[in-house]
Structures are given as structure tokens and as C-alpha cells.
Amino acid sequence: MIKKKILCLLTLLYVLLSNVILLGSISIEIRIKVYLDSKISPVYENVSLLDSFAEAFADAKEGNARIVHVLNVSKETFSYKVNEFVPDENGTYIAYKGSYYQTNDRRRYSYDSKNKRYVPDKNGSYIYLTDYPWARKDEDRYIWYGLGSFYSKKSYTVTKEKYFIAGVVTDIDLSTFFVKSITPVFSSGDTLLSAIKNASKYYLSIVNEYSPDKIDVALVFEKSFNPILRAKILAKFQEDTRYNIYDRLYLKELMDIIRTTELFGGENIELKYKPPKFILSFENYFDKVDRYKEEKYYFFSNDVNGAYINKSGFPVRVEVGNYYRYDSSQKKYVLDREKGNYIKYYKGPWEKDEYISTSSFYDYIFYQTDNVYNFYSFSVKAISTESAEVVGGKFFSDSVHTTLKNPVDRFLSERVQSATENLWESYTSIAANVQKFFQSVFPLTTAVREVNNLDVQLLSGKNIGIKPNYVFAGIENGYTTGFMRITNVGDLKSSAKIFYIVPGESVKPNTFAIETKQYPVSLNLRASYFIDDESFGIRTGYAHADIYGNYNWSLTFGILFPYKNFSSTSIDTEIPMRIEYSKFLGLQNFEFNFGGYFTVLNSTSNSSTQLQDFGIFSGFTLSTYSRNSALSFGGSSFYTQLLIKIPLGNVGNLETIFTSNNFNLVIGIDTLF
């Protein structure tokens, strides 16, 4: 009896488990359908794509049917050469000047200051770089190296694979057969399964919920339109969240192929749509792909033993290790390894000179590259379904040049690029431009509910697609009154901060607000170029502006270049500098100036730098300043400035202060941003 009871219990448990498993499989079959484009095999490298995608996207909400349309599954294989330098006590390379160089002398040295020479020392901090022909003297070959390691070079070839996934996930409400969302997905990974997993993460990152307050649009792509670019554009529209968006022709195409009974359990299912207010049409698609080879010079800096210079993109061999100077008495170049600034190159028969002043030397590689060129273009239109009028249109195009492999250093290490990745990045970029264009065609609109100083409450939020940092212009009686930036967004309201008010206006409650991409921007910068009787100079710094775009004060730093520095044969150089505070007095064309000045004297004869001729100054500035417009910050002007300098070393002597040398008349060009 006990055995029979146990057998009955096991049988019942088996039946229950079988039913649970069956129900789970039916649930998956009913709720999700994976559709592969005709060019994609159901099994890719021993991986069942149907099962893998069904598992990755099996999180559809209860009551929804999900179609996963896989547009692209591809793989790129990359093979490239790598040169790696690893620490090695027996190595023959050292790290110097951002690269690695060989030396035949692995001893360490220290400097004997008494005898003024380098001596072998196993704990020394210097390494002797034997192959250093561009060292001006032998002492320069001793490189301070501290406790740095020797290196050895390892060369090997790396082969990698990268998988790319592109698709569209469509969710449909089973109770009403209403299309809830069409979400494109893109991903890549080092393995096929990781790429599929990343695709599901990408899908979850795009959120766009239906709202009756959003603009209803239907997207229409012509049949020849690239499906991946179409999906990229759809993704940008999803991210924008200001539209209830559908790609009707795509859905019709999908429904014609997929047996609807597998998803919905009925033969005659008609998907429901909300009638759109606008149709966004994508037409005249054209693309072209060219693959070609190109031979190019690649230059790599080598200031230790480089034998070439880069002359207009071509390598020219030089006389390695020799420096020359020009002897004006002999009217020729003479060898001078220690002080010479010229090197000799092997000139062509058509060239007159064969000496050039440079300290940059190179190695070069003549390398044949494989390249892919992609060009594509299309036009877009926005059409009102009520009036049949075209409310906006634009032409878009882009080209992508991809060098699949190229050298990156003088040891022939290589770097590879993915043609697929670069093309998809271009698709993302142009999709963003399409998004910006349609944002200008369909700006968000709302109303100002409340104004408290510079804080504003708006009567809309996520329900129309508002996001933080969007900028709205306040409108009253058809005129712009100010600009505000969104700080917080709720479901049905949002808050903003006013950052600019049109002079003479104010942002008021119960007025109109419209999204704008063009608004006043203050960088709080000031830049001037000026001359006086002794020098020319520049100044730049901070400029403070109020909420109306009026400038209050500025703090700038200036540097001057005396004329005598250019005409004198003296080896001493004067560099006058000044710090200036400017206060705008009432009108923006009149300023009070106050600051300090000093001069730096750089003497090359004794390699010294000293401070001289310092003091304070004050004065006034008159300018032709006129702001760019009432709806902007900043502007440019000509100005004249009268300053009186007070040398701090002569404060007690008024006669030396009020001399003509201490009055300075300046004229210049000034720009406020």
C-alpha cells in the first residue's frame, strides 16, 4: 500500500511538472516571436538565434505580445601586430622621450662632480645611450634614468572577433492590439551570446511611454531605405519622448511575413493605431560602398636617431648627427654641433637651399592600407494630415572613410578599425541631426503657471516629453520676454530657472512658453587687442553680466610686446604685464579702470629673470560697444583708454608721477562674450 501511494504521488508530481513546463512554453510562444531577416541563418556558429533572442527578450509585460525582428547579425575578424616592451633585467631597450631605444651599454653610471665625468656605478642613476647621434656632445648621451628598468621587446600577432547585432523590438497590447512601442536595439560583443545579452540591455535603456498629450506621428520609410539606419533614426525618436511614434509600413511588412496566429491565436488580426497628426516621410535614399587600397607615408617622431624630416608630407633624408650655424662673415653654413640650429638635408636638383632649422626628426613607414568608403543620403519631410501641407523638409548626407588597419609606431605595431562600427557611429550621428531638425519643426509648448523671482513653474512635464536642461522662451503678445532652463521634471509639471530677461520685459504667469534651441549664452569672457605708443598687446579674462545681459565689471590679465624688443639687437627682453579691473558706469560705453602693472626682464646674457618697473594705474575707457541684439549677450567695439601710471618706487615724488611718460593713451578692439 505504501509503495502504491508513493507511486501515485510521483505520477501526480510528474503530471503537474509537465503541465507547468508546457504552460511556460506556451506562454513564451504566445507572447514572443523572433523573426530573422531572410539573409540570417537560424543557427549562427552553433548558436540558435531563435532561442537566444527569445530568452534575452522574454521580459515582456503581462498582456503584451512582443516581436523581435533581427535585422543584422555579423562578425568582423581583426588581426594585427603588437610590439610589447616588458621589464627585463637582460633587456637592451630603455624608455626615453616617449618611446623605446636600444643601447649596447647596460651599465649604470653616476656623476663624479670632482672629476666632472660619469663613472660606472651599479647603483647609479644614469644610462649611456650608445645610439644617440643627435646628442650635441658625448655628455648628453648619459640619460638620467633613476631606478628605471631595462626592457625587452616582444612581437606577436593578435586575432580578435567582434559580433554586431541590430534589430527592432515591437510590443503590442493583446487586449486592444494597440502598438505600444517600436524600439530599435544595437549592440556588439566579443562573443555572439554577449552581443545578444548587450542588445537586451540597450533595449531596456530606451524608455518612451505613450501619452495623449504627445504629438502623434507616423513614420514612413521608402522600401529601399537602409533598415539599420531606419532603426537608428527610430531609436533617436524613442529617446526624444515627445512623440507617440509608429512606423506603419514597417509593421505592415512585419505582419505580412509573420503568422499572426502564433502570437495572437487568431487568423484575422488588425493592429490598431491612433490617427497621426503628422506623417514624417523619409525618401530618396541612396548609398554607395567602395573598397580601395592606398599607399601612405606614416611618420613617427624619433629625436634620438631619426634620419628623416617631414617635408610637406614626404620623408627627406638628413645628415644625421651634424648641426650647423650660419656664419654671416663667411656667408655660409659651418659645422657647429654644440650651438648650431640648422641641419643639412639631401635636397633635390630643383631646390636652392639644403639647410633647415629644426629639432624634429622622424622615422617613416611606407604602408599600404585597406580602406572602406561609405556614402549615403536621403531627404525628410513632415506633412500635416489635416491640411496635407509640408511643414518642414531637409536633405541629409554623410560619408565615412575607414582605414581598416594602419601602423601606430616605428616598430610596426598596428591598429585596426571596424568598418561596421564606424558606419553605425555615422548612422547614430546623422540620426541625431534628424532628431534636432524635427525638434525645430515640432517644438514643445506649454504655459507658465507661476513665477517666483527667477524660479518658474510650467504646466507640463513628462506628459509632453520635457527633459531637464531643455530651454524654453517666455512669450507674451507674440514677443519674447525671457529664457528659462528646465531644472526638474514631473509627470504633469516642471520647474525652470530664468537665466536671461529681455531688457524692459518680464516673465509673467499665465503666458506662453515654447522650446527653443537658440538662446543667449554668456561665456563671461572678455578679450581685447590694443596698441599704445610703446607696445601692442592682448588682454583676456572674466566679465560679469547680469540677468538682462548688461555687463557690470571685468577682471583681465594683459601682456604687452614693446616695439623695441623687435628693433633692438639687445639680448635682453622686456615683457610688461598688467592686471586690470574695469567697472561699467551706467552706460556700457563708459568704464572706470584700476589695476597694477609690472615688467619682467629676461636676460639671456646671464640667464636671469628679474622684476622691474612695477606700480598701479587708473583711468577711463570710452567705447563704441553695442550688444549684438536684445536677445543676446556680448558684442564687439573699438575703444580708447586713458591711463595714468603711478610707479610704486616714486610714490613720494609727485613730479615724477605726473610726467608725460606715465600718461598712456591706448586704442584697441574689445570683445565681450
Beta strands, then each sheet from edge to edge (+ up, - down):
strand 1: 32-36
strand 2: 43-44
strand 3: 47-48
strand 4: 64-87
strand 5: 93-96
strand 6: 99-102
strand 7: 108-112
strand 8: 117-120
strand 9: 126-128
strand 10: 142-144
strand 11: 151-173
strand 12: 179-189
strand 13: 215-221
strand 14: 243-247
strand 15: 278-301
strand 16: 308-311
strand 17: 314-317
strand 18: 324-327
strand 19: 332-335
strand 20: 342-344
strand 21: 355-357
strand 22: 362-384
strand 23: 390-403
strand 24: 405-407
strand 25: 414-416
strand 26: 445-452
strand 27: 455-458
strand 28: 471-476
strand 29: 479-489
strand 30: 494-501
strand 31: 512-515
strand 32: 525-531
strand 33: 535-545
strand 34: 551-562
strand 35: 572-584
strand 36: 590-603
strand 37: 608-623
strand 38: 635-647
strand 39: 663-672
sheet 1: 1+ 4+ 11- 12+
sheet 2: 2+ 3-
sheet 3: 5+ 6-
sheet 4: 8+ 7- 9+ 10-
sheet 5: 14+ 13+ 15+ 22- 23+
sheet 6: 16+ 17-
sheet 7: 18+ 19-
sheet 8: 20+ 21-
sheet 9: 24+ 25-
sheet 10: 26+ 27- 30+ 29- 28+ 31- 26+
sheet 11: 32+ 33- 34+ 35- 36+ 37- 38+ 39- 32+
end
